[in-house]
Amino acid sequence: MKLLEFFKDGDGLYSSTRLMMLMWNACVASVWVYMSIKTGVIAQIDLGVLGALGIAQAAKVTQSFSENK
């Protein structure tokens, strides 16, 4: 599988929801790793951030479900 194929939906079109999901996860993971390294302790992730990640994941699942119907 090519890297850019990950961003395509079942019709072969690029999916902005997949890009949003990837960017949220990459940003949160980057900040978490940076803060953990900087402080020398595994950083806590705020519940609001986890909620936003959950909403992004739920949006992707909902979007995929609606495409397949």
DAKA-V85932 format. One record per residue. N is the residue number from 1. RES is the residue in one letter. PSI is psi in whole degrees, -180 to 180 (* if undefined). OMEGA is omega in whole degrees, -180 to 180 (none if undefined). Layout:
n=N res=RES psi=PSI omega=OMEGA
n=N res=RES psi=PSI omega=OMEGA
//
This chain:
n=1 res=M psi=130 omega=177
n=2 res=K psi=154 omega=-176
n=3 res=L psi=-44 omega=-177
n=4 res=L psi=-20 omega=178
n=5 res=E psi=-24 omega=178
n=6 res=F psi=-31 omega=-176
n=7 res=F psi=0 omega=-179
n=8 res=K psi=144 omega=177
n=9 res=D psi=-170 omega=-177
n=10 res=G psi=-25 omega=179
n=11 res=D psi=0 omega=180
n=12 res=G psi=6 omega=179
n=13 res=L psi=152 omega=179
n=14 res=Y psi=139 omega=-175
n=15 res=S psi=118 omega=179
n=16 res=S psi=-27 omega=178
n=17 res=T psi=-39 omega=177
n=18 res=R psi=-39 omega=177
n=19 res=L psi=-42 omega=178
n=20 res=M psi=-45 omega=-180
n=21 res=M psi=-46 omega=-180
n=22 res=L psi=-43 omega=-179
n=23 res=M psi=-42 omega=177
n=24 res=W psi=-50 omega=-178
n=25 res=N psi=-42 omega=-179
n=26 res=A psi=-42 omega=-180
n=27 res=C psi=-47 omega=-179
n=28 res=V psi=-43 omega=-180
n=29 res=A psi=-40 omega=180
n=30 res=S psi=-47 omega=179
n=31 res=V psi=-41 omega=-180
n=32 res=W psi=-45 omega=179
n=33 res=V psi=-44 omega=180
n=34 res=Y psi=-48 omega=-179
n=35 res=M psi=-36 omega=178
n=36 res=S psi=-41 omega=179
n=37 res=I psi=-43 omega=-177
n=38 res=K psi=-42 omega=-177
n=39 res=T psi=-18 omega=-179
n=40 res=G psi=8 omega=179
n=41 res=V psi=145 omega=178
n=42 res=I psi=120 omega=-175
n=43 res=A psi=148 omega=174
n=44 res=Q psi=142 omega=175
n=45 res=I psi=125 omega=-178
n=46 res=D psi=145 omega=-179
n=47 res=L psi=-31 omega=177
n=48 res=G psi=-38 omega=178
n=49 res=V psi=-43 omega=177
n=50 res=L psi=-37 omega=176
n=51 res=G psi=-43 omega=178
n=52 res=A psi=-40 omega=176
n=53 res=L psi=-41 omega=178
n=54 res=G psi=-40 omega=178
n=55 res=I psi=-41 omega=178
n=56 res=A psi=-43 omega=179
n=57 res=Q psi=-42 omega=180
n=58 res=A psi=-37 omega=177
n=59 res=A psi=-41 omega=179
n=60 res=K psi=-44 omega=180
n=61 res=V psi=-44 omega=179
n=62 res=T psi=-42 omega=180
n=63 res=Q psi=-43 omega=179
n=64 res=S psi=-41 omega=180
n=65 res=F psi=-42 omega=-179
n=66 res=S psi=-29 omega=177
n=67 res=E psi=-36 omega=-174
n=68 res=N psi=-8 omega=180
n=69 res=K psi=* omega=none
//
